[in-house]
Amino acid sequence: MSRQARVVILKTGTTYPTIREVSGDFEDWFVRGLSNELALTVVNVEQGDVPGNAHDWDGIVVTGSPAMVSDRASWSEATAQWLAGAVDQRIPVLGVCYGHQLLAHALGGEVGYHPEGRETGTKTIELLPVAESDLLFAGLPATFKAQLTHKQSVLGLPPGAVLLGRSQFEPHQAFRVGDCAWGVQFHPEFTDAIMTAYLGVQAPELAAENLDPDALLAAVEPAPVASSLLQRFSDLVIDNLD
């Protein structure tokens, strides 16, 4: 490799203050999980920063957010348009949670509130057979644990998208468009400690939504297969360098 691969992390929001004080913010978790062979740059699009020309990057990661894609905030819509252009240029993209939804929206999919409410905690992801030949997911077990927390979902995939994974609650856990753009609803950047912290903050809301915070907390466990996607995406970007 003649140079480091340049990857931009599009920061689309910030975590709860109590979690940020202990564990850092969204971008810190991605930096931890992505390869240290990458040249990483964080661009806070939620605050109006712009990532420049898409072709300046060898890879793009889009974080989660407390924002809602369906609100169509100006920064979010501008980022969606930018992402669509990056996909056209075949630059590797990994969208996570909000990033997953924003990628789907950018490419013509439908995003909105899940009709059954919130999904949160450690859940089981089921990969579809087509994932066995996917550049990012090939070789992973057919089912694995992942950390999740979201109220909105990809309700309809973009035209031409390939569905790669689902869960009992969420039919669109992972998809690919083209050969190098992926969205995952789950959080590969979350540790079990971060998931536990989220459930602790969310507990009053969960109880009000007739969910059992104690049971969700008890079910939290590490999710190393899901977390491995960040290193896998890193390797894919590095291998994609000319």
NUFIDREN-548238 format. One record per residue: x, y negated, z of N, C-alpha, C in turn. Coordinates in nm, 2 decimals. Layout:
// NUFIDREN-548238
- X,Y,Z,X,Y,Z,X,Y,Z
...
END
This chain:
// NUFIDREN-548238
- 0.08,0.12,0.00,0.00,0.00,0.00,0.09,-0.12,0.00
- 0.08,-0.21,-0.10,0.16,-0.33,-0.11,0.12,-0.44,-0.02
- 0.00,-0.44,0.03,-0.04,-0.55,0.12,-0.15,-0.49,0.21
- -0.18,-0.57,0.32,-0.29,-0.53,0.40,-0.43,-0.56,0.33
- -0.52,-0.47,0.35,-0.66,-0.49,0.30,-0.72,-0.60,0.38
- -0.78,-0.69,0.31,-0.85,-0.81,0.38,-1.00,-0.78,0.40
- -1.04,-0.77,0.53,-1.18,-0.74,0.56,-1.23,-0.86,0.64
- -1.35,-0.91,0.60,-1.42,-1.01,0.67,-1.53,-0.95,0.75
- -1.54,-0.99,0.88,-1.65,-0.95,0.97,-1.75,-1.07,0.97
- -1.87,-1.05,0.92,-1.97,-1.16,0.92,-2.04,-1.15,1.05
- -2.02,-1.24,1.14,-2.08,-1.25,1.27,-2.22,-1.31,1.26
- -2.32,-1.24,1.29,-2.46,-1.29,1.26,-2.53,-1.32,1.40
- -2.46,-1.33,1.50,-2.52,-1.36,1.63,-2.43,-1.33,1.75
- -2.48,-1.32,1.87,-2.40,-1.30,1.99,-2.48,-1.21,2.08
- -2.41,-1.14,2.17,-2.47,-1.05,2.26,-2.52,-1.12,2.38
- -2.59,-1.05,2.48,-2.63,-1.11,2.60,-2.51,-1.17,2.68
- -2.53,-1.28,2.74,-2.41,-1.34,2.82,-2.35,-1.25,2.92
- -2.43,-1.17,2.99,-2.37,-1.09,3.10,-2.28,-0.98,3.04
- -2.32,-0.93,2.92,-2.24,-0.83,2.85,-2.12,-0.89,2.79
- -2.13,-1.01,2.73,-2.02,-1.07,2.67,-1.91,-1.10,2.77
- -1.95,-1.14,2.89,-1.85,-1.17,3.00,-1.76,-1.05,3.03
- -1.82,-0.93,3.02,-1.75,-0.81,3.06,-1.68,-0.74,2.94
- -1.75,-0.74,2.83,-1.71,-0.65,2.72,-1.67,-0.73,2.59
- -1.68,-0.86,2.59,-1.66,-0.93,2.47,-1.79,-0.94,2.38
- -1.77,-0.99,2.26,-1.89,-1.01,2.17,-1.88,-0.91,2.06
- -1.98,-0.92,1.97,-2.00,-0.83,1.86,-1.87,-0.80,1.78
- -1.81,-0.92,1.74,-1.69,-0.90,1.66,-1.57,-0.83,1.73
- -1.57,-0.84,1.86,-1.46,-0.77,1.94,-1.48,-0.62,1.93
- -1.60,-0.58,1.93,-1.63,-0.43,1.93,-1.59,-0.38,1.79
- -1.62,-0.45,1.69,-1.58,-0.41,1.55,-1.43,-0.41,1.54
- -1.36,-0.51,1.59,-1.22,-0.52,1.58,-1.16,-0.39,1.65
- -1.21,-0.36,1.76,-1.17,-0.24,1.83,-1.18,-0.11,1.75
- -1.29,-0.10,1.68,-1.32,0.03,1.61,-1.26,0.04,1.47
- -1.24,-0.08,1.40,-1.18,-0.08,1.27,-1.03,-0.05,1.28
- -0.97,-0.01,1.17,-0.83,0.02,1.16,-0.74,-0.10,1.19
- -0.63,-0.08,1.27,-0.54,-0.19,1.29,-0.45,-0.22,1.17
- -0.47,-0.14,1.06,-0.40,-0.16,0.94,-0.47,-0.27,0.85
- -0.59,-0.31,0.89,-0.66,-0.41,0.81,-0.62,-0.55,0.86
- -0.63,-0.64,0.77,-0.62,-0.79,0.80,-0.76,-0.84,0.82
- -0.80,-0.86,0.95,-0.94,-0.89,0.98,-0.96,-1.04,1.00
- -1.07,-1.09,0.95,-1.11,-1.23,0.97,-1.26,-1.23,1.01
- -1.29,-1.31,1.12,-1.43,-1.32,1.16,-1.48,-1.45,1.11
- -1.60,-1.45,1.04,-1.67,-1.57,0.99,-1.81,-1.57,1.06
- -1.83,-1.68,1.13,-1.96,-1.69,1.21,-2.07,-1.75,1.12
- -2.13,-1.67,1.04,-2.23,-1.72,0.95,-2.35,-1.77,1.02
- -2.38,-1.72,1.14,-2.50,-1.77,1.21,-2.48,-1.91,1.26
- -2.35,-1.95,1.27,-2.32,-2.09,1.31,-2.29,-2.18,1.18
- -2.32,-2.12,1.06,-2.30,-2.20,0.94,-2.17,-2.19,0.87
- -2.08,-2.11,0.93,-1.95,-2.09,0.86,-1.97,-2.00,0.73
- -1.89,-2.02,0.63,-1.91,-1.95,0.50,-1.78,-1.87,0.47
- -1.80,-1.75,0.42,-1.69,-1.66,0.39,-1.62,-1.68,0.26
- -1.65,-1.79,0.19,-1.58,-1.82,0.06,-1.62,-1.73,-0.05
- -1.53,-1.70,-0.14,-1.57,-1.61,-0.25,-1.56,-1.47,-0.21
- -1.66,-1.39,-0.25,-1.66,-1.25,-0.21,-1.54,-1.18,-0.27
- -1.49,-1.22,-0.38,-1.38,-1.14,-0.44,-1.25,-1.17,-0.36
- -1.25,-1.26,-0.27,-1.13,-1.28,-0.18,-1.11,-1.17,-0.08
- -1.21,-1.08,-0.06,-1.21,-0.98,0.04,-1.21,-0.84,-0.02
- -1.14,-0.75,0.05,-1.14,-0.61,0.00,-1.25,-0.53,0.07
- -1.31,-0.58,0.17,-1.42,-0.52,0.24,-1.49,-0.62,0.33
- -1.62,-0.58,0.36,-1.71,-0.67,0.43,-1.78,-0.59,0.53
- -1.79,-0.64,0.66,-1.86,-0.58,0.76,-1.96,-0.68,0.81
- -2.09,-0.65,0.83,-2.19,-0.74,0.88,-2.24,-0.69,1.01
- -2.24,-0.77,1.12,-2.27,-0.73,1.25,-2.42,-0.73,1.28
- -2.45,-0.68,1.40,-2.59,-0.69,1.45,-2.62,-0.83,1.49
- -2.74,-0.86,1.54,-2.78,-0.99,1.58,-2.91,-0.98,1.65
- -2.94,-1.07,1.75,-3.07,-1.08,1.81,-3.17,-1.15,1.72
- -3.12,-1.21,1.61,-3.21,-1.27,1.51,-3.30,-1.17,1.44
- -3.40,-1.21,1.37,-3.48,-1.12,1.29,-3.48,-1.16,1.14
- -3.45,-1.06,1.06,-3.43,-1.09,0.92,-3.56,-1.15,0.86
- -3.67,-1.10,0.91,-3.80,-1.15,0.85,-3.83,-1.30,0.88
- -3.75,-1.36,0.98,-3.77,-1.50,1.00,-3.71,-1.58,0.89
- -3.62,-1.52,0.81,-3.56,-1.59,0.69,-3.50,-1.72,0.72
- -3.42,-1.72,0.83,-3.34,-1.84,0.86,-3.25,-1.88,0.75
- -3.22,-2.01,0.73,-3.14,-2.05,0.62,-3.00,-1.99,0.61
- -2.94,-1.97,0.73,-2.80,-1.91,0.73,-2.81,-1.76,0.68
- -2.92,-1.70,0.73,-2.94,-1.55,0.70,-2.97,-1.53,0.55
- -3.06,-1.62,0.49,-3.09,-1.61,0.35,-2.96,-1.64,0.26
- -2.88,-1.74,0.31,-2.76,-1.77,0.23,-2.66,-1.65,0.24
- -2.66,-1.58,0.35,-2.57,-1.47,0.37,-2.62,-1.35,0.28
- -2.75,-1.33,0.28,-2.81,-1.23,0.19,-2.77,-1.25,0.05
- -2.79,-1.37,0.00,-2.75,-1.40,-0.14,-2.60,-1.37,-0.16
- -2.52,-1.41,-0.07,-2.38,-1.39,-0.08,-2.35,-1.23,-0.09
- -2.42,-1.16,0.00,-2.40,-1.01,0.00,-2.44,-0.95,-0.13
- -2.55,-1.00,-0.19,-2.59,-0.94,-0.31,-2.49,-0.96,-0.42
- -2.42,-1.08,-0.42,-2.31,-1.10,-0.51,-2.19,-1.01,-0.49
- -2.16,-0.99,-0.36,-2.05,-0.90,-0.33,-2.08,-0.75,-0.37
- -2.20,-0.71,-0.36,-2.24,-0.57,-0.41,-2.22,-0.57,-0.56
- -2.27,-0.67,-0.63,-2.25,-0.68,-0.77,-2.10,-0.66,-0.81
- -2.02,-0.72,-0.73,-1.87,-0.71,-0.76,-1.81,-0.58,-0.71
- -1.89,-0.49,-0.65,-1.84,-0.36,-0.61,-1.74,-0.37,-0.50
- -1.76,-0.47,-0.41,-1.67,-0.48,-0.29,-1.73,-0.40,-0.18
- -1.66,-0.31,-0.11,-1.71,-0.23,-0.01,-1.78,-0.31,0.10
- -1.90,-0.27,0.14,-1.98,-0.34,0.24,-2.03,-0.24,0.34
- -2.02,-0.27,0.47,-2.09,-0.19,0.57,-2.17,-0.29,0.66
- -2.30,-0.27,0.65,-2.40,-0.35,0.73,-2.45,-0.27,0.85
- -2.45,-0.33,0.97,-2.48,-0.26,1.09,-2.60,-0.33,1.15
- -2.71,-0.25,1.18,-2.83,-0.30,1.25,-2.88,-0.42,1.17
- -2.87,-0.54,1.22,-2.91,-0.66,1.15,-2.85,-0.66,1.01
- -2.72,-0.62,1.01,-2.65,-0.62,0.88,-2.70,-0.52,0.78
- -2.75,-0.41,0.83,-2.82,-0.30,0.76,-2.95,-0.36,0.70
- -3.02,-0.43,0.78,-3.15,-0.48,0.74,-3.13,-0.60,0.64
- -3.02,-0.68,0.66,-3.00,-0.79,0.58,-2.95,-0.74,0.44
- -2.87,-0.64,0.44,-2.83,-0.58,0.31,-2.94,-0.53,0.23
- -3.04,-0.46,0.30,-3.16,-0.41,0.23,-3.24,-0.53,0.18
- -3.26,-0.63,0.26,-3.34,-0.75,0.21,-3.27,-0.81,0.09
- -3.14,-0.83,0.10,-3.06,-0.89,-0.01,-3.08,-0.82,-0.14
- -3.10,-0.69,-0.13,-3.10,-0.61,-0.26,-3.24,-0.57,-0.30
- -3.34,-0.63,-0.23,-3.48,-0.61,-0.28,-3.56,-0.52,-0.19
- -3.51,-0.48,-0.08,-3.58,-0.39,0.01,-3.68,-0.47,0.10
- -3.75,-0.40,0.19,-3.85,-0.46,0.28,-3.80,-0.44,0.42
- -3.80,-0.55,0.50,-3.76,-0.55,0.64,-3.87,-0.61,0.72
- -3.90,-0.55,0.84,-4.00,-0.61,0.93,-4.00,-0.53,1.06
- -4.09,-0.57,1.14,-4.10,-0.50,1.27,-4.15,-0.35,1.25
- -4.08,-0.26,1.33,-4.12,-0.12,1.32,-4.26,-0.11,1.38
- -4.35,-0.04,1.32,-4.49,-0.03,1.36,-4.50,0.03,1.50
- -4.40,0.11,1.54,-4.41,0.17,1.68,-4.33,0.10,1.78
- -4.27,-0.01,1.75,-4.20,-0.09,1.85,-4.05,-0.07,1.84
- -3.99,-0.08,1.96,-3.85,-0.08,1.98,-3.79,0.07,1.98
- -3.67,0.08,1.92,-3.59,0.20,1.94,-3.46,0.16,2.01
- -3.43,0.22,2.13,-3.31,0.19,2.20,-3.26,0.31,2.28
- -3.13,0.31,2.30,-3.07,0.42,2.37,-2.98,0.51,2.28
- -2.94,0.62,2.33,-2.86,0.72,2.25,-2.96,0.82,2.19
- -2.96,0.82,2.06,-3.05,0.91,1.98,-2.98,1.00,1.88
- -3.05,1.09,1.83,-2.99,1.19,1.73,-3.02,1.14,1.59
- -2.91,1.13,1.51,-2.92,1.10,1.37,-2.91,1.23,1.29
- -3.00,1.24,1.19,-3.00,1.35,1.10,-2.96,1.31,0.96
- -2.85,1.37,0.91,-2.81,1.34,0.77,-2.88,1.42,0.67
- -2.91,1.37,0.56,-2.98,1.44,0.45,-2.87,1.51,0.37
- -2.90,1.62,0.29,-2.80,1.69,0.22,-2.72,1.60,0.12
- -2.78,1.50,0.07,-2.70,1.41,-0.02,-2.58,1.35,0.05
- -2.59,1.33,0.18,-2.47,1.27,0.25,-2.35,1.36,0.24
- -2.36,1.48,0.21,-2.25,1.57,0.20,-2.15,1.53,0.09
- -2.20,1.46,-0.01,-2.12,1.41,-0.12,-2.09,1.26,-0.12
- -2.13,1.20,-0.01,-2.12,1.05,0.01,-1.97,1.02,0.05
- -1.92,0.91,0.00,-1.78,0.88,0.03,-1.76,0.85,0.18
- -1.86,0.79,0.24,-1.84,0.75,0.38,-1.88,0.86,0.48
- -1.99,0.94,0.44,-2.04,1.03,0.54,-2.00,1.18,0.51
- -1.93,1.21,0.40,-1.89,1.34,0.37,-1.81,1.40,0.48
- -1.85,1.52,0.52,-1.77,1.59,0.63,-1.82,1.58,0.77
- -1.92,1.49,0.79,-1.98,1.47,0.92,-2.08,1.58,0.94
- -2.10,1.61,1.07,-2.20,1.71,1.10,-2.34,1.67,1.06
- -2.43,1.76,1.04,-2.56,1.73,0.99,-2.64,1.65,1.09
- -2.62,1.67,1.22,-2.68,1.58,1.32,-2.57,1.53,1.42
- -2.59,1.41,1.47,-2.49,1.36,1.57,-2.56,1.25,1.65
- -2.51,1.22,1.76,-2.56,1.11,1.85,-2.51,0.98,1.80
- -2.60,0.87,1.83,-2.56,0.74,1.79,-2.63,0.64,1.89
- -2.57,0.53,1.91,-2.63,0.42,2.00,-2.72,0.33,1.91
- -2.84,0.30,1.96,-2.94,0.22,1.89,-3.00,0.12,1.98
- -3.03,0.01,1.92,-3.12,-0.09,1.98,-3.17,-0.19,1.88
- -3.30,-0.18,1.84,-3.36,-0.26,1.74,-3.51,-0.27,1.75
- -3.57,-0.38,1.71,-3.71,-0.39,1.69,-3.75,-0.39,1.55
- -3.67,-0.45,1.46,-3.70,-0.45,1.32,-3.63,-0.33,1.25
- -3.68,-0.30,1.13,-3.63,-0.19,1.06,-3.63,-0.22,0.91
- -3.56,-0.13,0.83,-3.58,-0.13,0.69,-3.71,-0.05,0.66
- -3.82,-0.12,0.62,-3.94,-0.05,0.60,-3.95,0.01,0.46
- -3.88,-0.05,0.37,-3.87,0.00,0.23,-3.73,-0.02,0.18
- -3.67,0.08,0.12,-3.53,0.08,0.07,-3.53,-0.01,-0.05
- -3.41,-0.07,-0.08,-3.39,-0.14,-0.21,-3.41,-0.05,-0.33
- -3.44,-0.10,-0.44,-3.45,-0.02,-0.56,-3.31,0.05,-0.59
- -3.32,0.18,-0.62,-3.20,0.26,-0.65,-3.12,0.30,-0.53
- -3.16,0.27,-0.41,-3.08,0.30,-0.29,-3.10,0.45,-0.26
- -2.99,0.51,-0.21,-2.99,0.65,-0.17,-3.00,0.66,-0.02
- -3.11,0.73,0.03,-3.12,0.75,0.17,-3.03,0.86,0.22
- -2.95,0.83,0.32,-2.85,0.92,0.37,-2.88,0.98,0.51
- -2.95,0.91,0.59,-2.98,0.95,0.73,-3.11,0.90,0.79
- -3.16,0.97,0.89,-3.28,0.93,0.95,-3.28,0.97,1.10
- -3.38,0.93,1.18,-3.40,0.98,1.31,-3.54,1.01,1.33
- -3.58,1.07,1.44,-3.72,1.11,1.46,-3.81,0.98,1.46
- -3.76,0.87,1.51,-3.83,0.75,1.51,-3.82,0.66,1.39
- -3.70,0.67,1.33,-3.66,0.57,1.22,-3.63,0.64,1.09
- -3.71,0.63,0.99,-3.69,0.71,0.86,-3.57,0.66,0.78
- -3.52,0.53,0.81,-3.41,0.48,0.73,-3.30,0.44,0.82
- -3.22,0.54,0.87,-3.11,0.51,0.95,-2.98,0.48,0.87
- -2.97,0.53,0.75,-2.85,0.50,0.67,-2.89,0.51,0.53
- -2.83,0.42,0.45,-2.85,0.42,0.30,-2.73,0.37,0.23
- -2.72,0.40,0.11,-2.62,0.35,0.02,-2.68,0.29,-0.11
- -2.62,0.18,-0.15,-2.66,0.12,-0.28,-2.53,0.12,-0.37
- -2.54,0.17,-0.49,-2.42,0.18,-0.57,-2.33,0.28,-0.51
- -2.20,0.26,-0.53,-2.10,0.35,-0.48,-2.02,0.30,-0.36
- -2.05,0.17,-0.32,-1.96,0.12,-0.21,-2.03,0.02,-0.12
- -2.16,0.03,-0.10,-2.23,-0.06,-0.01,-2.32,0.03,0.08
- -2.30,0.02,0.21,-2.38,0.11,0.31,-2.45,0.02,0.41
- -2.56,0.07,0.46,-2.63,0.01,0.57,-2.65,0.12,0.67
- -2.63,0.09,0.80,-2.66,0.19,0.91,-2.74,0.11,1.02
- -2.85,0.17,1.05,-2.93,0.10,1.16,-2.87,0.12,1.30
- -2.80,0.23,1.32,-2.73,0.25,1.45,-2.61,0.17,1.46
- -2.55,0.18,1.58,-2.43,0.09,1.61,-2.31,0.17,1.63
- -2.23,0.19,1.53,-2.10,0.26,1.55,-2.00,0.19,1.64
- -2.02,0.06,1.66,-1.93,-0.02,1.74,-1.96,-0.01,1.89
- -2.08,0.04,1.92,-2.11,0.05,2.07,-2.04,0.17,2.13
- -1.99,0.14,2.25,-1.95,0.25,2.34,-2.07,0.29,2.43
- -2.06,0.40,2.50,-2.17,0.44,2.59,-2.18,0.34,2.70
- -2.07,0.27,2.74,-2.08,0.17,2.84,-2.16,0.05,2.80
- -2.14,0.01,2.67,-2.21,-0.10,2.61,-2.36,-0.07,2.60
- -2.39,0.05,2.56,-2.53,0.10,2.55,-2.59,0.09,2.69
- -2.52,0.14,2.79,-2.58,0.14,2.92,-2.60,-0.01,2.97
- -2.51,-0.10,2.93,-2.53,-0.24,2.97,-2.65,-0.30,2.90
- -2.67,-0.26,2.78,-2.79,-0.31,2.70,-2.92,-0.26,2.77
- -2.92,-0.14,2.81,-3.04,-0.08,2.87,-3.07,-0.15,3.01
- -2.96,-0.18,3.08,-2.98,-0.25,3.20,-3.04,-0.39,3.19
- -2.99,-0.46,3.08,-3.05,-0.60,3.06,-3.19,-0.58,3.01
- -3.22,-0.48,2.93,-3.35,-0.47,2.86,-3.46,-0.40,2.96
- -3.41,-0.35,3.07,-3.50,-0.27,3.15,-3.64,-0.33,3.18
- -3.65,-0.46,3.22,-3.78,-0.51,3.25,-3.87,-0.51,3.12
- -3.81,-0.55,3.00,-3.89,-0.54,2.88,-3.93,-0.40,2.84
- -3.84,-0.31,2.86,-3.87,-0.17,2.83,-3.99,-0.12,2.91
- -3.99,-0.15,3.04,-4.10,-0.11,3.13,-4.23,-0.17,3.08
- -4.22,-0.29,3.04,-4.34,-0.36,2.99,-4.39,-0.30,2.86
- -4.30,-0.24,2.79,-4.34,-0.17,2.66,-4.37,-0.03,2.68
- -4.39,0.02,2.80,-4.42,0.16,2.83,-4.31,0.25,2.79
- -4.19,0.20,2.79,-4.07,0.29,2.78,-4.02,0.31,2.92
- -3.94,0.42,2.93,-3.89,0.46,3.07,-3.74,0.42,3.07
- -3.70,0.31,3.13,-3.56,0.27,3.13,-3.47,0.37,3.20
- -3.52,0.43,3.31,-3.44,0.52,3.39,-3.41,0.65,3.30
- -3.51,0.69,3.23,-3.48,0.81,3.14,-3.39,0.78,3.03
- -3.41,0.66,2.97,-3.32,0.61,2.86,-3.17,0.60,2.91
- -3.16,0.55,3.03,-3.02,0.53,3.09,-2.96,0.67,3.12
- -3.04,0.76,3.17,-2.99,0.90,3.20,-2.95,0.97,3.07
- -3.01,0.93,2.96,-2.98,1.01,2.83,-2.86,0.95,2.76
- -2.80,0.84,2.80,-2.69,0.78,2.73,-2.57,0.87,2.74
- -2.50,0.89,2.63,-2.38,0.97,2.62,-2.29,0.91,2.51
- -2.16,0.94,2.51,-2.07,0.90,2.41,-2.12,0.95,2.27
- -2.09,0.87,2.17,-2.13,0.90,2.03,-2.01,0.89,1.94
- -1.91,0.98,1.95,-1.78,0.97,1.88,-1.80,0.98,1.73
- -1.89,1.06,1.68,-1.91,1.08,1.54,-1.96,0.95,1.48
- -2.06,0.89,1.54,-2.11,0.76,1.49,-2.00,0.66,1.49
- -1.92,0.65,1.59,-1.81,0.56,1.60,-1.71,0.58,1.50
- -1.69,0.70,1.45,-1.59,0.73,1.35,-1.61,0.66,1.22
- -1.74,0.62,1.20,-1.77,0.55,1.07,-1.68,0.42,1.05
- -1.64,0.36,1.16,-1.56,0.24,1.14,-1.42,0.27,1.09
- -1.36,0.37,1.14,-1.23,0.42,1.09,-1.25,0.47,0.94
- -1.36,0.54,0.92,-1.38,0.60,0.79,-1.40,0.48,0.69
- -1.47,0.38,0.72,-1.49,0.26,0.63,-1.36,0.19,0.61
- -1.28,0.18,0.72,-1.14,0.12,0.70,-1.06,0.20,0.60
- -1.06,0.33,0.62,-0.98,0.42,0.52,-1.03,0.40,0.38
- -1.16,0.39,0.36,-1.22,0.38,0.23,-1.17,0.24,0.17
- -1.17,0.14,0.25,-1.13,0.01,0.20,-0.98,0.01,0.16
- -0.90,0.07,0.25,-0.76,0.08,0.22,-0.73,0.16,0.09
- -0.80,0.27,0.08,-0.78,0.36,-0.04,-0.83,0.29,-0.17
- -0.92,0.19,-0.15,-0.98,0.13,-0.27,-0.89,0.02,-0.32
- -0.78,-0.02,-0.25,-0.69,-0.12,-0.30,-0.62,-0.07,-0.43
- -0.60,-0.16,-0.52,-0.53,-0.13,-0.64,-0.39,-0.09,-0.62
END
